Amino acid sequence: MVGLASPAEAATSATASFVKKSDWGSGFEGQWTVKNTGTTALSSWTIEWDFPSGTAVGSAWDATVTGSGTHWTAKNLGWNGSVAPGASVSFGFNGTGPGAPTGCKLNGASCDGGSVPGDNAPSAPGIPTASAVTDTSAKLSWTAATDDNGIKNYDVLRDGAVVSTVTGTTYTDSGLKAGTDYSYTVQARDTADQTGPVSGAVKVHTTGEGGNPDPGTGGKVNLGYFTDWGVYGRNYHVKNLDTSGSAAKITHINYAFGNVQGGKCTIGDSYADYDMAYTADKSVDGVADTWDQPLRGSFNQLRKLKAKYPNIKVLWSFGGWTWSGGFGEAAKNPAAFADSCYKLVEDPRWADVFDGIDIDWEYPNACGLTCDTSGPAAMKGLTSALRTKFGKDYLVTAAITADGSDGGKIDAADYAGAAQSLDWYNVMTYDFFGAWDAKGPTAPHSPLTSYNGVPKAGFNSADAIAKLKAQGVPASKMLLGIGFYGRGWTGVTQDAPGGTATGAAPGTYEAGIEDYKVLKNSCPATGTVAGTAYAHCGTNWWSYDTPATIASKMTWAKGQGLGGAFFWEFSGDTANGELVGAINSGLK
């Protein structure tokens, strides 16, 4: 209990405590918690502390943090300064270096909050091991955590939620469902009730028949991309996969995107990925996030979705159009790149969420947003290193070009050699044509086959798949790509493809592109060409896939012996997931 500076505020007491929520050697995630232990409300708070030389604060959230030399100061934001009696408020930051804070002061007085000074948080326990697994129970055991003043007990977390607090290093969880996947982690509490970082995760599959949802695609892959930025302006969250019915019809999710920087895999959007707090109405299971839970954001929502749909596998996709520039540096040291990716994907906070990694390099030894000169063997080197690091039990996949033209992007890299290390390729058989050619000619952006008047030979799905097969890529390792959006022009008078235009048609988020869920009503299809639909309404001309064209594409994919299909991306579909449903039905 710390009395604050003014005698008039003697009834207002508070503590501040620090914990490293995770530590990856060169850096860590730190969290400070202010607790009002008095009888009157705190109106504001300021924490000061010192780090040893070589340890510093990077990005911070829920507080304004400033530094001067080795001295750091954190002040509340406008919305979290008031702390009621008995309540707590926390803020976090990403730190660099190995040190711990000392000399803590809260509102000018000693923090006396347990961990700083004089009482460090406990270490992470060992990764649990599972034994005696039955239809409805599993026994967990782990090695003890360490602490300078002793361990009081352990929290056992199932799928990210605490299910029990025990004093020993074993726990038997019961009341489980047969034939179901669960994920367990453990965190220690010391004698001051501080929690340390969570352990790594162990996956447990109970015995027996579980009756898990199954998309019924006969072994074919039905994979959708979920974007981290979709949670903002699009207001599209993991829960939408459930409410739309899509989760029951897919096999895999690619979470897009992680970044590639300095030859390493890095976080794309930390707030959306693992820090955004979900209210009950937007949460998959209807349970709101709490301020102190180990994992929030879309990663935690994906964990909840997998608990409800255990057949779904989730991959973390790195790169994409904007972030592919980092792959050239990664290709210089593939082993170091693979090691960084493994450490990030298998971070103890979310290791149970991901079943593998996907890389979206646009484009090896060719030009996308930037041009790459890594050479034709770079893709094979990168995928081989990833497979070596991740091993046979993880999925390793890649999204690749569908440029089937002579001397085009497929010819620029050894895709057959790289395929030896991969489970499959997501062949991006869309965006062949669009309003980047502002004056046209109008053309379908996702043609299945060539047609009379196609603007460029080889720019269609069939030619791309044929070229990859000819290179030596097995058909079963290729997925056909479907766009859940249209591309369009304006200033068009001609209904059939091949018309002239004056520019890109207006779109909700970007000119020249619009979601299927909008186009199906605002500009219904007026014809089909090369296995896909087009629409002419007013002076706008759009091309996009419909349930009917998807059905024909799935029939073609099965006839080619392809491994299934994938799509970009979930939020373009209708609220009842009609395009996902069309892929699911077509693959059966």
C-alpha positions in Angstrom: 0.0 0.0 0.0 1.5 3.3 -1.1 0.2 6.6 0.2 0.3 9.2 -2.5 1.9 12.6 -2.1 -0.8 14.8 -0.6 -2.0 14.2 3.0 -5.5 15.0 1.8 -5.3 11.9 -0.4 -4.2 9.6 2.4 -7.1 7.3 1.7 -6.0 6.9 -1.9 -3.4 4.2 -2.1 -2.1 2.4 -5.2 0.6 0.0 -6.4 2.3 -0.6 -9.6 3.8 -3.9 -10.8 5.7 -5.0 -13.8 5.8 -8.3 -15.7 7.5 -9.6 -18.8 4.6 -11.2 -20.6 7.0 -12.8 -23.2 10.7 -12.7 -23.8 12.4 -13.7 -27.1 16.0 -13.0 -26.1 16.7 -9.8 -28.0 13.4 -8.2 -26.8 10.3 -8.7 -24.8 6.7 -7.6 -24.2 6.4 -5.7 -20.9 3.3 -4.8 -19.0 2.7 -2.4 -16.1 -0.4 -2.7 -13.9 -1.6 0.1 -11.6 -4.0 -1.1 -8.9 -6.0 1.2 -6.7 -5.8 -0.4 -3.2 -7.4 2.6 -1.5 -10.9 3.8 -0.8 -11.1 6.8 -3.2 -10.6 7.0 -6.9 -7.3 7.8 -8.7 -7.8 10.6 -11.1 -4.5 10.1 -13.0 -1.3 8.1 -12.8 2.4 8.4 -13.7 4.9 5.6 -13.5 8.7 6.3 -13.6 11.4 3.7 -13.7 15.0 3.1 -14.9 16.2 0.5 -17.3 19.9 -0.6 -17.5 21.9 0.6 -20.4 21.0 -1.5 -23.5 17.4 -2.0 -22.5 14.7 0.4 -23.9 11.0 0.9 -24.7 9.9 0.6 -28.3 6.3 0.9 -29.3 3.7 1.3 -26.4 0.0 1.1 -26.1 -2.6 2.4 -23.6 -0.1 5.0 -22.2 2.2 7.7 -23.4 5.8 6.6 -22.7 8.8 8.9 -23.0 12.4 8.3 -22.2 15.5 10.3 -21.2 18.6 8.3 -21.2 17.9 5.2 -19.1 14.9 6.9 -17.3 11.4 6.2 -18.5 8.1 7.8 -17.8 4.6 6.5 -18.6 1.4 8.7 -18.2 -2.2 7.6 -18.6 -4.2 8.5 -21.7 -7.4 10.5 -21.5 -9.6 7.5 -21.2 -7.8 5.4 -18.6 -6.5 7.8 -16.0 -9.4 7.3 -13.5 -9.1 4.1 -11.5 -11.9 3.2 -9.1 -11.1 1.7 -5.6 -10.2 -2.0 -6.1 -9.8 -1.6 -9.9 -6.7 -2.0 -12.0 -5.5 -0.6 -15.3 -2.6 -1.8 -17.5 -0.5 -0.7 -20.4 2.1 -2.5 -22.4 5.1 -2.0 -24.6 7.6 -3.9 -26.7 11.1 -3.6 -25.3 14.6 -4.3 -26.6 17.4 -5.7 -24.5 17.5 -8.1 -21.5 17.2 -5.8 -18.5 14.5 -5.3 -15.8 13.1 -2.1 -14.4 14.4 -0.6 -11.2 13.6 2.4 -9.0 9.9 2.4 -9.8 7.8 5.4 -8.6 4.0 5.8 -8.9 2.8 9.4 -8.8 6.0 10.3 -7.1 5.9 7.6 -4.4 7.3 4.1 -4.2 5.4 1.7 -6.4 5.7 -1.1 -3.8 3.8 -3.3 -6.2 5.6 -6.5 -5.6 7.7 -7.0 -8.8 9.6 -3.7 -8.8 11.8 -3.2 -7.0 12.9 -6.4 -5.3 10.5 -9.0 -6.6 10.7 -10.3 -10.2 7.9 -12.0 -12.0 8.1 -15.8 -12.3 9.6 -17.5 -15.3 7.5 -19.5 -17.8 6.8 -23.1 -16.9 7.9 -25.8 -19.2 5.7 -26.8 -22.2 3.0 -29.2 -20.8 3.0 -32.8 -21.9 -0.2 -34.8 -22.2 -0.9 -38.3 -21.0 -3.8 -40.6 -20.2 -5.9 -39.0 -22.9 -9.5 -40.4 -23.1 -12.7 -39.4 -24.8 -13.4 -36.8 -22.1 -10.2 -36.1 -20.2 -6.4 -35.5 -20.4 -3.7 -35.3 -17.8 -1.2 -32.5 -18.1 2.3 -32.3 -16.6 4.9 -29.5 -16.8 8.3 -28.6 -15.3 8.2 -25.9 -12.5 8.7 -22.2 -13.1 11.3 -20.3 -11.0 10.9 -17.2 -9.0 13.1 -15.3 -6.6 10.5 -15.5 -3.8 8.7 -18.7 -4.7 5.8 -20.0 -6.8 2.4 -20.0 -5.2 0.4 -21.8 -7.9 -0.2 -22.2 -11.7 -3.0 -21.2 -14.0 -3.9 -23.9 -16.6 -5.3 -22.4 -19.8 -7.4 -24.4 -22.3 -7.7 -22.7 -25.7 -6.5 -19.5 -24.1 -8.9 -19.4 -21.1 -8.1 -20.3 -17.5 -9.8 -23.5 -16.5 -8.1 -24.2 -13.2 -5.5 -22.9 -10.8 -3.4 -25.6 -9.1 -0.6 -25.7 -6.6 1.3 -28.6 -8.2 2.7 -29.3 -11.7 0.0 -31.6 -12.9 -3.7 -31.3 -13.7 -6.3 -33.5 -15.2 -8.9 -31.7 -17.3 -12.2 -33.5 -17.6 -15.6 -32.9 -19.2 -14.1 -32.7 -22.7 -15.7 -33.7 -26.0 -14.7 -36.9 -27.8 -12.6 -36.6 -30.9 -11.9 -32.9 -30.4 -8.7 -30.8 -30.5 -7.7 -28.7 -27.5 -4.7 -26.5 -26.8 -3.2 -26.1 -23.3 -0.7 -23.6 -21.8 0.4 -22.9 -18.2 1.5 -19.7 -16.4 2.9 -19.4 -12.9 1.9 -17.1 -10.1 4.4 -16.1 -7.4 3.7 -15.3 -3.7 2.8 -11.7 -4.7 0.3 -13.1 -7.1 2.2 -11.9 -10.2 1.7 -13.9 -13.3 4.7 -14.8 -15.5 4.7 -15.5 -19.3 2.6 -18.4 -20.5 4.4 -21.6 -21.5 4.5 -23.0 -25.0 1.3 -24.9 -26.1 0.6 -28.6 -26.3 -2.2 -29.8 -28.6 -4.4 -32.6 -27.3 -6.9 -34.6 -29.4 -9.3 -36.6 -27.4 -10.2 -40.1 -28.4 -13.5 -41.3 -29.8 -15.8 -40.0 -32.5 -16.3 -36.3 -32.0 -18.8 -35.4 -34.7 -16.6 -32.4 -35.7 -17.9 -30.2 -38.5 -16.6 -31.4 -41.8 -16.9 -29.5 -45.0 -17.3 -32.7 -47.0 -15.0 -31.8 -49.9 -13.7 -35.3 -50.2 -10.1 -34.4 -49.4 -10.0 -31.3 -51.6 -8.8 -28.0 -50.0 -11.2 -25.1 -49.7 -9.0 -22.2 -48.4 -9.9 -18.6 -47.8 -7.7 -15.6 -47.0 -8.6 -13.5 -43.9 -7.0 -10.1 -43.8 -5.8 -8.3 -40.7 -6.9 -4.9 -42.0 -10.5 -6.2 -42.6 -11.3 -5.6 -38.9 -11.1 -1.9 -39.4 -13.1 -0.2 -42.2 -14.7 -3.4 -43.4 -15.7 -4.4 -39.9 -15.2 -8.0 -40.8 -14.1 -10.2 -38.0 -13.4 -13.9 -37.4 -16.9 -14.2 -36.0 -18.3 -13.5 -39.4 -16.8 -16.7 -40.7 -19.1 -18.5 -38.2 -22.2 -16.4 -38.6 -22.0 -16.6 -42.4 -21.9 -20.4 -42.4 -18.5 -20.2 -44.1 -16.5 -21.9 -41.3 -18.5 -25.1 -41.8 -17.6 -25.2 -45.5 -13.8 -24.5 -45.5 -10.8 -26.5 -44.7 -8.1 -23.9 -44.2 -7.6 -20.2 -43.5 -4.6 -18.1 -44.6 -4.2 -15.2 -42.2 -2.8 -12.2 -44.2 -0.3 -10.7 -43.8 2.9 -11.0 -41.7 5.7 -8.7 -42.9 9.1 -9.6 -44.2 11.8 -7.2 -43.0 15.5 -7.4 -42.7 15.5 -11.0 -44.0 13.1 -12.1 -41.3 9.4 -12.7 -40.7 7.9 -10.0 -38.6 4.5 -8.9 -37.2 2.2 -7.2 -39.7 -0.3 -5.4 -37.4 0.2 -6.1 -33.7 -3.0 -4.4 -32.7 -5.3 -6.3 -35.0 -3.3 -9.5 -34.7 -3.1 -10.0 -30.9 -4.0 -6.9 -28.9 -7.4 -5.6 -30.1 -10.0 -6.3 -27.3 -13.2 -8.0 -28.4 -16.6 -7.3 -26.9 -18.9 -10.2 -26.3 -21.1 -9.4 -29.4 -18.1 -9.6 -31.7 -16.4 -12.6 -30.2 -16.8 -16.1 -31.7 -18.0 -17.6 -28.4 -19.9 -14.6 -27.1 -17.3 -14.0 -24.3 -15.6 -10.6 -24.1 -11.9 -10.2 -23.8 -10.5 -9.1 -20.4 -7.7 -6.6 -19.9 -5.2 -9.1 -18.5 -5.7 -12.1 -20.7 -2.6 -13.4 -22.4 -3.9 -13.1 -26.0 -6.5 -11.0 -27.7 -7.1 -9.8 -31.2 -7.8 -11.9 -34.3 -5.3 -14.6 -33.1 -7.4 -15.3 -30.1 -10.6 -15.2 -32.1 -9.1 -17.8 -34.5 -8.2 -19.9 -31.5 -11.9 -19.8 -30.5 -13.0 -20.6 -34.1 -10.8 -23.6 -34.2 -12.2 -24.8 -30.9 -15.7 -24.7 -32.5 -14.5 -26.1 -35.9 -11.6 -28.4 -35.1 -11.1 -29.5 -38.7 -10.0 -26.0 -39.8 -6.3 -25.5 -40.1 -4.8 -21.9 -40.0 -1.7 -20.8 -41.8 0.1 -17.4 -41.3 0.8 -15.9 -44.7 3.8 -13.5 -45.1 4.5 -11.0 -47.8 1.8 -10.1 -50.3 1.9 -7.3 -52.9 3.0 -4.6 -50.5 5.5 -6.6 -48.4 7.1 -8.8 -51.0 10.1 -6.5 -51.2 11.7 -8.2 -48.2 12.0 -11.6 -49.8 15.1 -10.7 -51.7 17.0 -10.1 -48.5 15.5 -13.3 -47.0 16.8 -15.3 -50.0 20.4 -14.4 -49.1 20.2 -16.5 -46.0 17.2 -18.8 -46.2 18.0 -20.7 -43.0 18.0 -17.5 -40.9 14.8 -16.5 -42.6 13.1 -19.8 -41.8 14.4 -19.7 -38.2 12.8 -16.3 -37.7 9.5 -17.4 -39.2 9.4 -20.5 -37.0 10.1 -18.5 -33.9 7.3 -16.0 -34.8 4.7 -18.6 -35.9 5.5 -20.7 -32.8 5.6 -17.9 -30.3 4.2 -19.4 -27.1 1.4 -16.8 -27.0 -0.2 -18.2 -30.2 1.6 -21.3 -31.2 -1.6 -23.4 -31.0 -3.4 -21.1 -33.4 -1.2 -21.8 -36.4 -0.8 -25.1 -38.3 1.7 -23.8 -40.8 3.1 -20.9 -42.9 2.3 -19.5 -46.3 4.6 -17.2 -48.2 3.3 -14.8 -50.8 6.3 -13.6 -52.8 5.2 -11.4 -55.7 7.4 -12.2 -57.5 10.7 -14.2 -57.3 13.2 -13.1 -60.0 10.6 -10.9 -61.5 8.7 -7.6 -61.0 5.7 -6.8 -58.8 5.5 -3.6 -56.7 9.3 -3.8 -56.8 11.6 -5.9 -59.0 13.6 -8.9 -57.6 16.8 -10.2 -59.0 17.4 -13.1 -56.6 17.7 -15.6 -59.5 15.6 -18.6 -60.6 16.8 -20.8 -57.7 15.8 -18.4 -54.9 12.3 -19.7 -54.4 13.5 -23.3 -54.1 16.1 -22.2 -51.6 13.6 -20.4 -49.4 10.9 -23.2 -49.5 13.5 -25.9 -48.8 14.7 -24.0 -45.7 11.2 -23.5 -44.5 10.4 -27.2 -44.8 13.6 -28.2 -43.0 12.8 -25.8 -40.1 9.1 -26.5 -39.8 9.3 -30.2 -40.4 6.8 -32.6 -41.8 4.0 -32.0 -39.3 3.5 -28.3 -40.4 1.9 -27.1 -43.6 4.2 -25.0 -45.8 2.6 -23.4 -48.8 3.1 -20.5 -51.2 1.0 -18.2 -53.3 2.4 -17.8 -56.8 1.9 -16.1 -60.2 -0.5 -17.3 -62.8 1.4 -15.6 -65.7 1.3 -18.4 -68.3 2.7 -16.3 -71.1 5.9 -17.2 -73.0 8.8 -15.9 -71.0 6.5 -14.7 -68.3 6.7 -14.9 -64.5 6.2 -18.7 -64.3 9.3 -19.1 -66.5 11.4 -16.8 -64.2 11.7 -19.2 -61.2 12.1 -22.9 -60.4 8.5 -23.5 -59.2 8.8 -27.3 -59.8 11.9 -27.4 -57.6 10.3 -25.3 -54.9 7.1 -27.5 -55.0 9.1 -30.4 -53.6 9.1 -28.7 -50.2 5.5 -27.5 -50.3 2.1 -28.9 -49.5 0.6 -26.9 -52.3 0.6 -23.7 -54.4 -2.1 -21.1 -54.3 -2.0 -20.2 -58.0 -3.3 -16.6 -58.2 -5.6 -17.1 -61.2 -7.2 -13.7 -61.0 -6.2 -10.0 -61.7 -5.1 -10.9 -65.3 -6.7 -7.7 -66.5 -8.0 -4.5 -64.9 -8.3 -0.8 -65.0 -4.6 -0.2 -64.5 -5.1 -0.2 -68.3 -7.3 2.8 -68.0 -8.6 2.9 -71.5 -9.2 -0.8 -71.7 -9.9 -3.0 -73.6 -12.4 -4.3 -71.1 -11.6 -7.9 -70.2 -12.5 -10.4 -67.5 -10.0 -10.3 -64.7 -10.3 -14.1 -64.0 -10.7 -15.9 -67.2 -10.7 -19.7 -66.9 -9.6 -20.2 -70.6 -8.5 -18.1 -73.5 -11.0 -16.5 -75.9 -11.1 -14.6 -79.1 -9.9 -11.1 -78.4 -8.1 -11.8 -75.2 -5.7 -8.9 -74.6 -2.6 -11.1 -73.9 -1.9 -14.7 -74.6 -1.3 -16.9 -71.6 -3.2 -14.7 -69.2 -5.8 -17.3 -68.1 -6.1 -20.1 -65.6 -5.9 -23.0 -68.0 -2.6 -21.8 -69.6 -1.1 -21.1 -66.2 -1.9 -24.5 -64.8 -0.7 -26.2 -68.0 2.6 -24.4 -67.9 3.1 -25.3 -64.2 2.3 -28.9 -65.0 4.8 -28.9 -67.9 7.5 -27.5 -65.5 6.9 -30.5 -63.3 4.5 -29.2 -60.6 2.1 -32.0 -59.6 -1.6 -31.2 -60.2 -2.5 -32.2 -56.7 -0.2 -29.5 -55.4 -2.1 -26.7 -57.1 -5.2 -24.9 -55.9 -7.3 -22.8 -58.3 -7.7 -19.2 -57.3 -11.1 -17.4 -57.1 -11.5 -13.7 -56.5 -14.5 -12.6 -54.3 -14.5 -9.2 -56.1 -14.8 -7.7 -59.5 -12.6 -5.4 -61.5 -14.1 -2.7 -63.6 -13.9 0.3 -65.9 -16.1 3.4 -66.5 -16.9 5.3 -69.7 -17.8 2.0 -71.4 -20.5 1.8 -74.1 -20.0 -1.8 -75.3 -21.6 -4.7 -73.4 -19.3 -7.5 -74.7 -15.6 -7.6 -73.7 -13.1 -5.6 -75.7 -14.7 -2.2 -75.3 -12.8 1.1 -74.7 -13.0 3.0 -71.4 -12.1 6.3 -69.8 -10.8 5.0 -66.5 -11.5 2.9 -63.5 -15.1 2.4 -62.3 -15.8 3.8 -58.8 -15.4 1.3 -55.9 -16.2 1.4 -52.2 -12.6 1.3 -51.1 -10.6 1.7 -54.3 -11.4 2.7 -57.8 -11.6 -0.2 -60.2 -12.4 -2.9 -57.7 -15.5 -3.9 -55.8 -16.7 -6.7 -53.6 -19.0 -9.4 -55.1 -21.6 -8.7 -52.3 -22.0 -5.2 -53.7 -21.8 -6.0 -57.5 -24.4 -8.8 -57.4 -27.0 -6.2 -56.6 -25.6 -3.0 -58.0 -24.4 -4.4 -61.4 -25.8 -7.9 -62.0 -24.1 -10.1 -64.6 -25.2 -9.5 -68.2 -23.1 -12.2 -69.8 -20.3 -14.8 -69.5 -16.9 -15.1 -71.3 -14.1 -17.6 -70.8 -15.8 -19.2 -67.8 -16.5 -16.1 -65.8 -19.1 -13.4 -65.7 -19.2 -9.8 -66.8 -21.7 -7.0 -66.2 -22.5 -3.7 -68.1 -24.6 -1.2 -66.2 -24.8 2.4 -67.3 -21.3 3.3 -68.3 -19.6 0.9 -65.9 -18.3 -2.5 -67.0 -17.3 -5.2 -64.4 -16.1 -8.8 -64.5 -16.5 -11.1 -61.5 -17.3 -14.7 -60.6 -20.8 -15.8 -59.5 -22.0 -19.1 -57.9 -22.7 -20.4 -61.4 -19.2 -19.6 -62.8 -17.6 -20.9 -59.6 -19.4 -24.2 -60.1 -18.0 -24.6 -63.6 -14.5 -23.7 -62.4 -14.7 -26.3 -59.7 -15.8 -28.9 -62.2 -12.8 -27.9 -64.3 -10.4 -28.0 -61.3 -11.5 -31.5 -60.4 -11.1 -32.6 -64.0 -7.5 -31.3 -64.0 -6.8 -33.3 -60.8 -6.1 -30.1 -58.8 -5.9 -30.2 -55.0 -8.8 -27.9 -54.6 -9.4 -24.1 -54.6 -8.6 -21.0 -52.6 -10.1 -17.5 -52.6 -9.2 -13.9 -51.9 -10.9 -13.0 -49.5 -13.7 -13.7 -47.1 -15.1 -10.2 -46.7 -16.0 -9.9 -50.3 -18.7 -12.6 -50.0 -22.3 -12.1 -49.0 -23.4 -12.3 -45.4 -24.6 -15.9 -45.9 -21.3 -16.9 -47.6 -22.8 -17.9 -51.0 -19.5 -17.9 -52.8 -17.8 -20.1 -50.2 -20.8 -22.4 -50.4 -20.4 -22.6 -54.2 -16.8 -23.7 -53.9 -17.7 -26.2 -51.2 -20.5 -27.7 -53.3 -18.4 -27.7 -56.5 -15.5 -29.6 -54.9 -17.7 -32.4 -53.6 
